[in-house]
Amino acid sequence: MRPRSISDLVDLMAPGAVELVGDPDPVVGPDVVIDNRRATPGSLFVAIPGERVDGHAFAPAAVAAGAAGVLGMALTDADVPHLLAEDSVTALSWLARGLVREARARGMVSIGVTGSSGKTSTKDLMAQVFEAAGPTVAPVGSQNNEVGVPLTACRIDDDTAYLVSEMGARGIGHIAWLTSLVGLDVGVCLNVGHAHVGEFGGVEATARAKSEIVRDLAEDGWAVLNADDPAVAGMRSATRARIAWFGEGDLPDGDLRVTARDVRLNALSQASFDLVVLDPDGERSAPVSLAVIGRHQVSNSLAAATAALAAGLELDLIADALSSASPRSDWRMELHRRPDGVLILNDAYNANPDSMAVALTTAVELVQGTRAEHPGARVVAVLGDMLELGPLAAGLHEELGRRAADAGVAEVVAVGDLAGHIVAGAAAEGVPARVAARADVAASLSLGPGDVVLIKGSRGVGLETVAADLAGGDGGAK
């Protein structure tokens, strides 16, 4: 945010929401942080109580690192002005709402994206497209919750032209709250799948929650919807905004339609295609050659392109930006080629049934490319638990094992409490499968040139350590 007096922050927030204790004149900013280790000169430190530690205890350390003010729920030993509220996270949200309201009044465009899978990859593509058009603020990594969204919004300043927000949810009302903070001009829904069905209570409830990203859009706003996903297409009736469709199948009538034609994959599963736009002015197209990995990135790119077109960006700029876009977030389709010719596909950041299917498909696409030089190359899938699936977990993990076999995986190694179900599904289809401890996986694999090792599981399983072990050594290569 633009540096300003701490009393100015009070004016930005909800009336009577916070109490200023201390000198009202000190200037705070530009940074707003929740970790004292990230405090910078002039920053505002937000003290958030947690399950294990209370951020208020770290306020003095933040001030020692340069923080000029504290936003929290109680006075601390830090000798700087304090903004006190009943709840730190809510107060952070009020600050973000005030900053965004001010920025949108001067013309900043606010874009939000949600979906059961692909949010972060699409956000990264979208950010790079908008950066080609003007100063853009977007989340780093996967800051998509009630803390991450307002923290991202607090990074905007007087020059910011575009704010991109990634929005996750654990239940009904969560996305509605996030959209209330950043006042979307463009809302994007990618898909509705099985992620978090244990928390939502089913796919239908997931669809209702995801539809919140378009419900409060103004009539002159844009709802960017995936026409290839029936649950997303059904959100058309949930919004009064203009509709922009993207997809590779039949596109319904709408003010803006975007598709891909003549999709081609190279040996690294990087797609090239013609980006085609249909609007009241007719049809036009531009070539795109992606540097990101996986056939699924075509859909992600269409979503990013459609949001950018809705925001007024030019087609050629969008196509060029997509073609030059690179991966930005760790452990998402990261490809490491070892000296012995083994490819490690690290997609270990998170997992649900839908993203697992995409990762398996991408791994098989990759091995099809390596077989030109190494005909015997195969896919080994190291798969961890998919969390937050509730009573459906056992069945969905068995289905994952079967899906891996059907995709063409040669060997399955399963890690986690539900690993036995993955193994049972794969073994039932005749694919060698076993349960392994995370620390033992890398040394247990026998790999040859051209083999592709997929590493994927929910964040809590910690399979990124397996990817690091495999990338750092020969991993038992033949």
Wavefront OBJ file of the C-alpha trace (Angstrom):
o trace
v 0.000 0.000 0.000
v 1.050 3.598 -0.322
v 2.763 4.709 2.908
v 0.362 6.780 4.977
v -0.203 7.858 8.554
v -1.609 5.261 10.865
v -4.603 7.515 11.498
v -5.342 7.388 7.748
v -5.639 3.614 8.059
v -8.340 4.083 10.682
v -10.288 6.200 8.211
v -9.998 3.487 5.546
v -11.510 0.830 7.785
v -15.044 0.280 9.017
v -16.315 3.135 11.250
v -15.600 2.329 14.872
v -13.934 -0.943 13.909
v -10.555 -0.203 15.432
v -9.161 1.829 18.296
v -5.953 3.747 17.749
v -3.662 3.649 20.763
v -0.607 5.864 20.494
v 0.646 8.599 18.217
v -1.654 9.015 15.166
v 1.019 10.607 12.992
v 3.663 7.942 12.285
v 3.719 6.764 8.670
v 3.293 3.050 8.016
v 3.831 1.080 4.836
v 4.322 0.036 2.198
v 4.311 -3.529 3.536
v 1.660 -5.288 5.596
v 2.973 -8.505 7.161
v 1.824 -11.261 9.514
v 5.291 -12.774 10.018
v 7.837 -10.785 12.030
v 10.580 -12.280 9.857
v 9.102 -10.451 6.869
v 8.869 -7.095 8.615
v 10.470 -4.216 6.731
v 11.132 -0.576 7.628
v 7.769 1.163 8.077
v 5.680 -1.994 7.764
v 2.403 -2.698 9.549
v 2.587 -5.909 11.576
v -0.704 -7.793 11.919
v -0.681 -9.910 15.067
v -2.830 -13.011 14.533
v -3.401 -15.558 17.311
v -2.927 -19.137 16.129
v -3.305 -22.662 17.428
v 0.373 -22.992 18.300
v 1.684 -19.447 18.652
v 0.195 -15.999 19.208
v 1.386 -13.359 16.789
v 1.127 -10.707 19.497
v 4.199 -12.225 21.168
v 6.240 -11.483 18.053
v 5.298 -7.824 17.748
v 8.488 -6.564 19.471
v 10.612 -8.600 17.051
v 8.682 -7.144 14.123
v 9.288 -3.628 15.437
v 12.971 -4.408 15.931
v 13.035 -5.315 12.229
v 11.452 -1.975 11.314
v 7.673 -2.307 11.726
v 6.107 1.068 12.537
v 2.707 -0.088 13.750
v 0.794 -3.092 15.066
v -2.715 -4.209 14.130
v -3.992 -6.672 16.695
v -6.414 -7.559 19.452
v -4.418 -6.382 22.479
v -1.581 -4.061 23.376
v 1.861 -5.622 23.133
v 5.281 -4.677 24.436
v 6.123 -3.124 21.077
v 6.699 0.612 21.454
v 4.731 1.730 18.377
v 1.137 2.805 17.743
v -1.431 0.009 17.909
v -4.685 -0.473 16.032
v -6.893 -2.667 18.226
v -9.912 -4.674 17.075
v -11.974 -7.611 18.311
v -10.476 -9.867 15.659
v -7.175 -9.376 13.830
v -8.151 -11.207 10.641
v -11.396 -9.274 10.339
v -9.532 -6.016 10.879
v -7.018 -6.976 8.178
v -9.985 -7.596 5.881
v -11.419 -4.156 6.626
v -8.083 -2.594 5.727
v -7.952 -4.504 2.452
v -11.533 -3.545 1.611
v -10.756 0.128 2.177
v -7.622 0.032 0.044
v -9.394 -1.775 -2.812
v -12.410 0.534 -2.675
v -10.083 3.510 -2.982
v -8.150 1.909 -5.873
v -11.238 0.848 -7.825
v -12.568 4.392 -7.546
v -9.530 5.571 -9.484
v -9.906 2.824 -12.116
v -8.101 -0.294 -10.904
v -9.662 -3.514 -12.262
v -10.229 -6.373 -9.798
v -10.205 -9.966 -11.068
v -10.883 -13.109 -9.032
v -10.522 -16.801 -9.884
v -11.808 -19.942 -8.191
v -12.276 -23.613 -9.003
v -11.765 -27.028 -7.483
v -8.423 -27.406 -9.247
v -6.098 -25.290 -11.336
v -6.620 -22.024 -9.430
v -2.998 -21.299 -8.729
v -1.698 -22.263 -12.169
v -4.377 -20.131 -13.813
v -3.704 -17.252 -11.440
v -0.024 -17.387 -12.372
v -0.851 -17.265 -16.084
v -3.383 -14.498 -15.521
v -0.923 -12.423 -13.514
v 1.664 -12.568 -16.287
v -0.903 -11.570 -18.901
v -2.068 -8.550 -16.910
v 1.514 -7.573 -16.086
v 2.065 -7.168 -19.810
v -0.652 -4.496 -19.804
v 0.135 -2.592 -16.612
v 1.192 -2.740 -12.932
v -0.391 -5.841 -11.440
v -0.673 -7.310 -7.954
v -1.300 -11.054 -7.646
v -0.839 -13.647 -4.883
v 2.508 -15.265 -4.307
v 1.959 -19.009 -4.202
v -1.482 -20.043 -3.017
v -2.692 -17.140 -0.855
v -6.376 -17.843 -1.371
v -8.018 -17.739 2.061
v -9.326 -15.194 4.551
v -5.752 -14.114 5.368
v -4.056 -14.497 1.995
v -6.625 -12.576 -0.059
v -6.542 -9.405 2.070
v -2.762 -9.611 2.451
v -2.449 -9.657 -1.322
v -4.869 -6.747 -1.649
v -2.803 -4.725 0.823
v 0.070 -4.768 -1.692
v -1.751 -2.469 -4.135
v -0.593 1.130 -4.455
v -1.502 4.231 -6.431
v -0.028 2.777 -9.636
v -1.725 -0.634 -9.526
v -3.869 -1.176 -12.616
v -4.945 -4.786 -11.963
v -5.526 -6.851 -8.828
v -5.713 -10.616 -9.336
v -7.121 -12.643 -6.426
v -7.194 -16.419 -6.045
v -10.151 -17.609 -3.960
v -10.486 -20.913 -2.156
v -13.264 -22.068 0.123
v -13.985 -24.641 2.792
v -17.712 -24.026 2.871
v -20.675 -21.937 1.813
v -20.148 -18.190 2.250
v -16.358 -18.181 2.201
v -15.970 -16.926 -1.367
v -18.789 -14.422 -0.860
v -16.778 -12.949 2.022
v -13.616 -12.778 -0.076
v -15.400 -11.100 -2.986
v -16.814 -8.524 -0.580
v -13.252 -7.494 0.198
v -11.970 -7.014 -3.343
v -15.154 -5.979 -5.206
v -14.670 -7.974 -8.388
v -15.058 -6.582 -11.874
v -14.302 -9.979 -13.419
v -15.103 -13.288 -11.701
v -13.710 -16.540 -13.116
v -14.831 -20.091 -12.284
v -12.679 -22.887 -13.688
v -14.392 -26.101 -12.609
v -16.320 -27.901 -9.905
v -14.875 -31.186 -8.691
v -14.302 -33.344 -5.646
v -11.843 -31.133 -3.777
v -12.943 -30.656 -0.151
v -16.168 -32.654 -0.640
v -15.748 -33.859 2.921
v -16.039 -30.274 4.137
v -18.662 -29.078 1.644
v -20.844 -32.163 1.935
v -20.948 -32.972 -1.788
v -20.302 -31.688 -5.279
v -23.611 -29.777 -5.431
v -22.667 -27.810 -2.328
v -19.235 -27.196 -3.842
v -20.904 -25.740 -6.928
v -23.030 -23.411 -4.793
v -19.952 -22.221 -2.947
v -17.955 -21.642 -6.127
v -20.840 -19.749 -7.741
v -20.414 -17.039 -5.129
v -17.595 -15.617 -7.225
v -20.134 -14.351 -9.796
v -23.217 -13.692 -7.633
v -22.397 -10.152 -6.584
v -20.909 -8.911 -9.845
v -22.468 -5.712 -11.188
v -24.423 -5.734 -14.435
v -21.441 -4.272 -16.258
v -19.089 -6.834 -14.720
v -18.008 -10.086 -16.341
v -18.681 -13.674 -15.284
v -16.056 -15.852 -16.983
v -17.393 -19.421 -17.061
v -16.081 -22.760 -18.291
v -18.582 -24.029 -20.834
v -16.992 -27.505 -20.736
v -18.041 -28.015 -17.095
v -21.839 -28.373 -16.718
v -21.755 -27.276 -13.069
v -19.914 -24.094 -14.007
v -22.083 -23.465 -17.050
v -25.103 -23.627 -14.742
v -23.804 -20.583 -12.886
v -25.084 -18.464 -15.736
v -28.357 -18.069 -13.835
v -26.531 -17.026 -10.653
v -25.275 -13.706 -11.987
v -26.592 -10.520 -13.528
v -23.200 -9.777 -15.094
v -22.245 -10.190 -18.725
v -21.207 -13.737 -19.612
v -17.868 -14.670 -21.163
v -17.507 -18.341 -22.086
v -14.322 -20.333 -22.524
v -13.858 -23.957 -23.491
v -12.962 -26.360 -26.249
v -16.428 -27.772 -26.880
v -19.599 -26.039 -27.985
v -19.824 -22.536 -26.530
v -23.255 -21.118 -25.626
v -24.335 -17.733 -26.824
v -22.692 -14.925 -24.923
v -21.111 -11.511 -25.174
v -17.658 -13.075 -25.439
v -16.533 -16.594 -26.385
v -12.977 -17.923 -26.369
v -11.700 -21.297 -27.553
v -8.584 -23.143 -28.727
v -8.178 -24.729 -32.139
v -5.536 -27.056 -33.570
v -4.042 -27.990 -30.185
v -0.652 -29.696 -30.463
v 1.711 -31.066 -27.794
v 5.488 -31.275 -28.026
v 7.673 -33.899 -26.345
v 7.514 -32.017 -23.025
v 3.704 -31.842 -23.075
v 3.752 -28.125 -23.862
v 0.767 -27.066 -25.942
v 0.542 -24.851 -28.991
v -2.798 -23.717 -30.379
v -4.729 -20.963 -32.048
v -6.450 -18.721 -29.497
v -9.811 -17.914 -31.081
v -12.114 -15.104 -29.963
v -15.740 -14.707 -31.006
v -17.546 -11.506 -30.051
v -20.026 -9.064 -31.656
v -17.231 -7.831 -33.928
v -16.747 -11.301 -35.423
v -13.956 -13.874 -35.133
v -10.231 -13.317 -34.742
v -7.311 -15.448 -33.594
v -3.677 -15.409 -32.515
v -1.112 -18.212 -32.098
v -0.035 -19.350 -28.627
v 2.874 -21.652 -27.704
v 2.907 -22.429 -23.985
v 6.043 -22.958 -21.933
v 4.080 -24.449 -19.005
v 3.600 -28.212 -18.926
v 0.462 -30.271 -19.493
v -2.490 -30.471 -21.835
v -4.710 -29.097 -19.056
v -2.882 -25.765 -19.323
v -4.850 -25.093 -22.499
v -8.025 -24.697 -20.451
v -6.184 -22.632 -17.840
v -4.841 -20.399 -20.607
v -8.312 -19.957 -22.091
v -9.599 -18.843 -18.694
v -6.758 -16.350 -18.311
v -7.218 -15.046 -21.848
v -10.981 -14.662 -21.434
v -10.569 -12.706 -18.202
v -8.031 -10.432 -19.880
v -10.255 -9.859 -22.911
v -13.164 -9.049 -20.613
v -10.946 -6.498 -18.889
v -10.172 -4.846 -22.224
v -6.731 -6.217 -23.103
v -5.738 -6.741 -26.733
v -5.651 -10.244 -28.204
v -2.093 -10.091 -29.534
v -0.759 -8.885 -26.186
v -2.586 -11.727 -24.439
v -1.274 -14.377 -26.842
v 2.305 -13.125 -26.546
v 2.090 -13.004 -22.734
v 0.699 -16.539 -22.525
v 3.474 -17.784 -24.780
v 6.155 -16.255 -22.581
v 4.535 -17.184 -19.243
v 6.514 -19.467 -16.946
v 5.674 -21.461 -13.809
v 5.712 -19.290 -10.704
v 4.488 -21.425 -7.829
v 6.543 -24.205 -6.249
v 5.673 -27.876 -6.586
v 3.108 -27.417 -9.340
v 4.041 -29.307 -12.490
v 7.725 -28.647 -11.832
v 9.767 -30.733 -14.243
v 13.321 -31.743 -13.347
v 15.475 -33.660 -15.837
v 18.220 -35.662 -14.137
v 21.599 -36.273 -15.770
v 20.650 -39.948 -16.177
v 17.619 -39.014 -18.308
v 14.949 -39.568 -15.648
v 12.223 -36.917 -15.505
v 10.787 -35.916 -12.111
v 7.358 -34.287 -12.329
v 6.839 -32.591 -8.969
v 3.178 -31.688 -8.494
v 3.257 -32.253 -4.751
v 1.689 -29.027 -3.526
v -1.823 -30.447 -3.173
v -4.170 -33.067 -4.581
v -7.793 -34.003 -5.138
v -9.351 -36.586 -7.481
v -9.584 -34.139 -10.374
v -6.054 -32.773 -10.135
v -4.736 -36.326 -9.701
v -6.339 -37.281 -13.005
v -4.717 -34.298 -14.720
v -1.302 -35.112 -13.257
v -1.493 -38.760 -14.330
v -2.435 -37.715 -17.862
v 0.458 -35.255 -18.002
v 2.966 -37.850 -16.795
v 1.837 -40.259 -19.498
v 2.081 -37.503 -22.112
v 5.647 -36.880 -21.002
v 6.700 -40.509 -21.240
v 5.239 -40.718 -24.723
v 7.709 -37.992 -25.644
v 10.719 -39.712 -24.036
v 9.954 -43.038 -25.713
v 11.159 -41.660 -29.059
v 14.675 -41.989 -27.635
v 14.014 -44.572 -24.905
v 11.341 -47.023 -26.089
v 11.207 -48.801 -22.752
v 10.515 -45.666 -20.707
v 7.699 -45.929 -18.190
v 5.731 -43.892 -15.660
v 6.148 -44.457 -11.936
v 3.495 -42.703 -9.834
v 4.308 -41.818 -6.226
v 0.881 -40.917 -4.876
v -0.033 -39.577 -1.450
v -3.302 -39.236 0.408
v -5.917 -36.819 -0.900
v -7.186 -35.093 2.224
v -10.556 -33.537 3.096
v -12.661 -36.103 1.226
v -14.695 -37.216 4.252
v -16.602 -40.515 4.030
v -15.831 -40.772 0.314
v -12.098 -41.038 0.964
v -11.613 -44.817 0.829
v -13.562 -45.268 -2.397
v -11.937 -42.308 -4.109
v -8.458 -43.574 -3.234
v -9.234 -47.002 -4.665
v -10.546 -45.259 -7.762
v -7.275 -43.309 -7.928
v -5.328 -46.559 -8.032
v -7.521 -47.855 -10.846
v -7.223 -44.556 -12.684
v -3.434 -44.726 -12.490
v -3.529 -48.191 -14.030
v -5.947 -47.145 -16.753
v -3.774 -44.138 -17.600
v -0.816 -46.399 -18.348
v 1.270 -46.080 -15.179
v 3.751 -48.949 -14.850
v 4.249 -48.826 -11.090
v 2.430 -47.198 -8.173
v 4.032 -46.308 -4.848
v 1.526 -45.055 -2.285
v 2.280 -42.995 0.825
v -0.024 -42.090 3.714
v -2.829 -43.419 5.861
v -4.963 -44.236 2.821
v -2.142 -45.747 0.792
v -3.577 -49.237 1.086
v -6.689 -48.196 -0.804
v -4.606 -46.753 -3.661
v -2.605 -49.977 -3.839
v -5.758 -52.096 -3.841
v -7.187 -50.158 -6.771
v -4.009 -50.384 -8.840
v -3.374 -54.046 -8.011
v -6.919 -54.936 -9.026
v -6.020 -53.685 -12.511
v -2.813 -55.702 -12.615
v -0.348 -52.883 -11.979
v 2.510 -53.454 -9.500
v 1.744 -51.327 -6.437
v 3.064 -51.055 -2.914
v 2.855 -48.967 0.234
v 6.021 -47.133 1.298
v 7.142 -44.733 3.994
v 7.879 -41.289 2.612
v 11.527 -41.391 3.669
v 12.085 -44.712 1.880
v 10.532 -43.951 -1.502
v 13.480 -42.467 -3.386
v 15.940 -45.219 -2.497
v 13.394 -47.927 -3.319
v 12.852 -46.919 -6.945
v 14.656 -48.568 -9.851
v 14.629 -46.074 -12.714
v 16.006 -45.929 -16.216
v 16.588 -43.220 -18.854
v 13.361 -41.685 -20.079
v 11.316 -42.822 -17.092
v 8.901 -40.263 -15.668
v 8.272 -40.162 -11.925
v 5.104 -38.350 -10.884
v 5.081 -37.042 -7.308
v 1.647 -35.953 -6.118
v -0.348 -35.837 -2.884
v -2.069 -33.447 -0.540
v 0.102 -30.856 1.127
v -0.071 -32.573 4.507
v 1.633 -35.687 3.156
v 4.822 -33.758 2.384
v 5.815 -35.534 -0.829
v 7.914 -32.566 -1.925
v 10.686 -34.181 0.136
v 10.503 -37.246 -2.111
v 10.834 -35.034 -5.177
v 13.839 -33.307 -3.615
v 15.460 -36.664 -2.815
v 14.943 -37.902 -6.366
v 16.111 -34.695 -8.008
v 19.173 -34.428 -5.802
v 20.564 -37.882 -6.392
v 20.379 -40.695 -8.858
v 17.381 -42.130 -6.998
v 18.511 -45.673 -7.581
v 18.800 -45.169 -11.335
v 19.965 -48.117 -13.336
l 1 2 3 4 5 6 7 8 9 10 11 12 13 14 15 16 17 18 19 20 21 22 23 24 25 26 27 28 29 30 31 32 33 34 35 36 37 38 39 40 41 42 43 44 45 46 47 48 49 50 51 52 53 54 55 56 57 58 59 60 61 62 63 64 65 66 67 68 69 70 71 72 73 74 75 76 77 78 79 80 81 82 83 84 85 86 87 88 89 90 91 92 93 94 95 96 97 98 99 100 101 102 103 104 105 106 107 108 109 110 111 112 113 114 115 116 117 118 119 120 121 122 123 124 125 126 127 128 129 130 131 132 133 134 135 136 137 138 139 140 141 142 143 144 145 146 147 148 149 150 151 152 153 154 155 156 157 158 159 160 161 162 163 164 165 166 167 168 169 170 171 172 173 174 175 176 177 178 179 180 181 182 183 184 185 186 187 188 189 190 191 192 193 194 195 196 197 198 199 200 201 202 203 204 205 206 207 208 209 210 211 212 213 214 215 216 217 218 219 220 221 222 223 224 225 226 227 228 229 230 231 232 233 234 235 236 237 238 239 240 241 242 243 244 245 246 247 248 249 250 251 252 253 254 255 256 257 258 259 260 261 262 263 264 265 266 267 268 269 270 271 272 273 274 275 276 277 278 279 280 281 282 283 284 285 286 287 288 289 290 291 292 293 294 295 296 297 298 299 300 301 302 303 304 305 306 307 308 309 310 311 312 313 314 315 316 317 318 319 320 321 322 323 324 325 326 327 328 329 330 331 332 333 334 335 336 337 338 339 340 341 342 343 344 345 346 347 348 349 350 351 352 353 354 355 356 357 358 359 360 361 362 363 364 365 366 367 368 369 370 371 372 373 374 375 376 377 378 379 380 381 382 383 384 385 386 387 388 389 390 391 392 393 394 395 396 397 398 399 400 401 402 403 404 405 406 407 408 409 410 411 412 413 414 415 416 417 418 419 420 421 422 423 424 425 426 427 428 429 430 431 432 433 434 435 436 437 438 439 440 441 442 443 444 445 446 447 448 449 450 451 452 453 454 455 456 457 458 459 460 461 462 463 464 465 466 467 468 469 470 471 472 473 474 475 476 477 478
